Amino acid sequence: MRVGESRNSACAGCLQLEEERRDVRQRLAASGQYVAFSPGPNPYPNVEDQLRRWLTIAHGADAAGGFRAGRTRLARVIGPRLQDWEAQYVRARRDNAGLRTHLTALVAEIGRHEVR
C-alpha cells in the first residue's frame, strides 16, 4: 500500500463485527448446524488486503506493528491446527514406543523358544 493512498472508511467496530460473524459461521458449520453458503477461511489471504484492513484501525502504524499484528492473527488462525498436529505427533510417538516394547518382548519370547 502506498503512503498516498486513502484509508478505507470502515471503523474498528465494523471490522471486529465482521471477524466475529466469520467465527460464528465457522463454529456453526463445525457443529453441523445449517450455515448459508460461505467460501470459508481463505488459506491464501491477499496480504495487501489484510494490510489495508489493519491500517484502517491502526492509526500511526509502522512496519514493526504490522508484523506483530500479522503474527498475532496468524497464531489465532493457525494455532488450533498446530495444536492438533502436535497432539497427533505425541500420540504417534507413544504408540510407537508401546509397539517397540511389545516387539522387544516378542523377540525375547522367540529367543526363549529357539533355545528349547
JOQUI-V150046 format. One record per residue. N is the residue number from 1. RES is the residue in three letters. PSI is psi in whole degrees, -180 to 180 (none if undefined). Layout:
N:RES:PSI / N:RES:PSI
This chain:
1:MET:133 / 2:ARG:155 / 3:VAL:-34 / 4:GLY:-13 / 5:GLU:144 / 6:SER:151 / 7:ARG:150 / 8:ASN:152 / 9:SER:6 / 10:ALA:137 / 11:CYS:168 / 12:ALA:-39 / 13:GLY:-39 / 14:CYS:-43 / 15:LEU:-38 / 16:GLN:-42 / 17:LEU:-39 / 18:GLU:-43 / 19:GLU:-43 / 20:GLU:-40 / 21:ARG:-43 / 22:ARG:-43 / 23:ASP:-42 / 24:VAL:-42 / 25:ARG:-42 / 26:GLN:-41 / 27:ARG:-41 / 28:LEU:-44 / 29:ALA:-40 / 30:ALA:-30 / 31:SER:-1 / 32:GLY:8 / 33:GLN:156 / 34:TYR:132 / 35:VAL:134 / 36:ALA:155 / 37:PHE:134 / 38:SER:138 / 39:PRO:-9 / 40:GLY:-175 / 41:PRO:144 / 42:ASN:114 / 43:PRO:-14 / 44:TYR:70 / 45:PRO:150 / 46:ASN:114 / 47:VAL:-39 / 48:GLU:-42 / 49:ASP:-43 / 50:GLN:-42 / 51:LEU:-44 / 52:ARG:-42 / 53:ARG:-43 / 54:TRP:-40 / 55:LEU:-21 / 56:THR:-27 / 57:ILE:-14 / 58:ALA:87 / 59:HIS:139 / 60:GLY:27 / 61:ALA:156 / 62:ASP:-179 / 63:ALA:-41 / 64:ALA:-41 / 65:GLY:-39 / 66:GLY:-41 / 67:PHE:-47 / 68:ARG:-41 / 69:ALA:-42 / 70:GLY:-42 / 71:ARG:-41 / 72:THR:-44 / 73:ARG:-43 / 74:LEU:-42 / 75:ALA:-38 / 76:ARG:-38 / 77:VAL:-45 / 78:ILE:-21 / 79:GLY:-51 / 80:PRO:-38 / 81:ARG:-41 / 82:LEU:-38 / 83:GLN:-39 / 84:ASP:-44 / 85:TRP:-40 / 86:GLU:-41 / 87:ALA:-40 / 88:GLN:-40 / 89:TYR:-44 / 90:VAL:-42 / 91:ARG:-42 / 92:ALA:-41 / 93:ARG:-41 / 94:ARG:-44 / 95:ASP:-41 / 96:ASN:-43 / 97:ALA:-41 / 98:GLY:-41 / 99:LEU:-38 / 100:ARG:-42 / 101:THR:-44 / 102:HIS:-42 / 103:LEU:-41 / 104:THR:-41 / 105:ALA:-40 / 106:LEU:-41 / 107:VAL:-40 / 108:ALA:-39 / 109:GLU:-42 / 110:ILE:-42 / 111:GLY:-40 / 112:ARG:-38 / 113:HIS:-32 / 114:GLU:-32 / 115:VAL:-36 / 116:ARG:none
